[in-house]
Amino acid sequence: MSPATENLALEHWFAIRGLLDRQPEELLEIKGHHGILGHQYAIISKRLDRMDERVLRIEKWLGLVEA
């Protein structure tokens, strides 16, 4: 490995190690934020699916696609 690659690998290792050394409360907070983001993604995904269905119905009604 080149020195630059070794330094980059060490930087990543130290960053990961720093995350593992965090206090349990901080990790719980991070997990909570992750859960909230996952929930928001699910809501947006569901809304987009409904919008896709509505657009398809409109296209069929206008005769833009085969029924």
C-alpha positions as CSV (number, residue, x, y, z in Angstrom):
1,M,0.0,0.0,0.0
2,S,1.1,3.5,-0.7
3,P,1.6,5.9,2.3
4,A,-1.5,7.9,1.2
5,T,-3.6,4.7,1.1
6,E,-2.3,3.7,4.5
7,N,-3.0,7.1,6.0
8,L,-6.6,7.0,4.6
9,A,-7.2,3.6,5.9
10,L,-5.9,4.6,9.4
11,E,-8.1,7.7,9.3
12,H,-11.2,5.6,8.6
13,W,-10.2,3.1,11.3
14,F,-9.8,5.9,13.9
15,A,-13.1,7.4,12.9
16,I,-14.9,4.0,13.3
17,R,-13.1,3.5,16.6
18,G,-14.2,6.9,17.7
19,L,-17.8,6.0,17.0
20,L,-17.5,2.7,19.0
21,D,-16.1,4.6,21.9
22,R,-19.2,6.9,22.2
23,Q,-21.4,6.8,25.2
24,P,-24.5,4.5,25.0
25,E,-26.8,7.6,25.3
26,E,-25.3,9.0,22.1
27,L,-25.7,5.7,20.3
28,L,-29.3,5.5,21.3
29,E,-29.9,9.1,20.1
30,I,-28.3,8.2,16.7
31,K,-30.5,5.0,16.5
32,G,-33.5,7.2,17.3
33,H,-32.7,9.6,14.5
34,H,-32.1,6.7,12.1
35,G,-35.5,5.3,13.0
36,I,-37.2,8.6,12.4
37,L,-35.5,9.0,9.0
38,G,-36.6,5.4,8.1
39,H,-40.2,6.2,9.1
40,Q,-40.2,9.5,7.1
41,Y,-38.8,7.6,4.0
42,A,-41.6,5.0,4.3
43,I,-44.3,7.8,4.4
44,I,-42.8,9.6,1.4
45,S,-42.5,6.3,-0.5
46,K,-46.1,5.4,0.2
47,R,-47.2,8.9,-1.0
48,L,-45.2,8.6,-4.2
49,D,-46.8,5.2,-4.9
50,R,-50.3,6.7,-4.5
51,M,-49.4,9.6,-6.8
52,D,-48.1,7.1,-9.4
53,E,-51.4,5.2,-9.2
54,R,-53.3,8.5,-9.6
55,V,-51.2,9.6,-12.6
56,L,-51.8,6.2,-14.3
57,R,-55.6,6.6,-13.8
58,I,-55.5,10.1,-15.3
59,E,-53.5,8.8,-18.2
60,K,-56.0,6.0,-18.8
61,W,-58.9,8.5,-18.5
62,L,-57.2,10.8,-21.1
63,G,-56.5,7.8,-23.4
64,L,-52.7,8.3,-23.2
65,V,-52.1,4.7,-22.3
66,E,-54.0,1.4,-23.0
67,A,-56.4,0.4,-20.3
